[in-house]
């Protein structure tokens, strides 16, 4: 860790100093230049202090993630500004070399303040976009909850469930929360949907059950007439922090399960329940986490579906969408709708409904946000209620999904 911090610090300082050359070209005021130096120094030293005082076992969360977000914002600012200055310097060097070799007059290779100022302005203008977006995402985006609604039609939906409404939330990551009023607003927004059932698709905490205790009373206020159901996500097992013993880790998972029960969630551990209405029913199936690429593969779909008839209408809760892609859609049972989360949409991207939906996470997950359909089966990948790592959201906002089941011809 010390070696990594040293290399990162050297790179950051070099970029900051190099970028400062362009900043001086644009802003002659000594106060502006001092402010530049102070802010860049604060972003760097704040991260170093937080990391050096980090206690193993606490998880890289809270103050460290905020410090990291601020540092990364300034890092990108210096990187973009420095990139454009480097291009200008390279061009000037090439011109100088060409003139030298060909014995031409050297005037063309001299320093041109007006050109330097123009390039610096372009660099700073472009750098300001990700810099401002990242800071805004930390200030506002992480609690800017959005309700996304979908109507999904099924030919074999039991008649009694025509119009049945589901609210899905996912990836709470309570260990990252720092604003009780904002989270309370999100809980109220969920309840305002007045859905028949609330389904939570995993990652209640970052690492430890104790992270959820300050927020348990808020989440206990969630209401749905047919109940609240949940499954575990990869973070719920406590695999990403240090434990004094395996016994402590095992106890943490038990504590988390008990806490979910206290909140009012019916936790489905490779099991199923039936939702009943007017003498008809649909199967609600929940598996433990199953993920591709090094993530825990604890989920047992065969066990979860045992006792369910093939012609039953089935909704599956599975945290990681790679499970749907690799296993579920090829299963001999037809799971009409699968609900997942996990990706967070990387908490960064661009979404303009009807125009564009992009995030770097698409390079890892084919199904990463929203509704998809394959082989007559649907999946919704929820963008997450909370956040982790980068303490904010840019473009990919926290989501509350509302899905209405409709009886009819399936296109």
C-alpha angles and dihedrals in degrees: 000000000000091000092049092049091049094052092044091049093050092049091047094049093047091050092046093051093045092047089049089067090063092042090055090052091058101035117043094177112109089213091058091049092049090048090053091052094045095049094047091047092048093050090052101042093043091058093045093051093047094049095044090052093047113126114215110245097035094090126234095278143113115021093013093054091048091048089048092050092051092045093049091049091056091042090058091046091056092041095054094042092047092048093060092044089051091053090052091048092048091050090049091049093049092049090048092050093047092050092046093052093046096042093239126156112282098224093097092057097051125108112276111199093196092054091045090051092049093050091046091051092052092047094048092045093053092041090053091064100065091031093055093039093054093048092046090048089056094046101041115356100069093066099032094115118197128196111218116192130199135179112209120190126210129181094210098044109131108255093238090062096055103127093014109157128216127189114202126193127174144177101025094171091190092185089073097052118113105162119066094185092054094048090047089055089053092051091050090050090055092051092047089066089067092207124179092238138011118217123192116196104200149278100091090166140021096233116325136048091228089069089071098050097086089051101039095095090054095050090045086067091069109116136194126156094229094044143254121281132186147179133201125263129205094266093053093073094065094237096140101062138054122264129196089229143351087254090060091050092049091048090051091057091049090049090052092051091050091047091053088053091050090051089053102255119140099219113214111209105185088318141104144225133197122237108210132200130167092344095310129098147194126206120244110200126190129189132188117249117303117175139167124232106037099324121128115281099200098131118108110195093179091057093044095054096042108127095021117118118234092236094052115112104250136200116188126202111203121156101215119056091210086073089062092048097044103035119002104058090049095048118115087239117076110232104197096198131014123192119205142157129170100116098075083201079270085282086263133082147080124283125176109163111242092009115054141356113180139153133154087243088076087078089066103031124042090197106042111143136011134357124340132173129206130164091354092305128113132215129187116201107200116214092223137258096238139028141236136190101008102048096224148040130245118191094334103080130195110276141217109187123208116191123185117199114221131193113224150082110332110225 
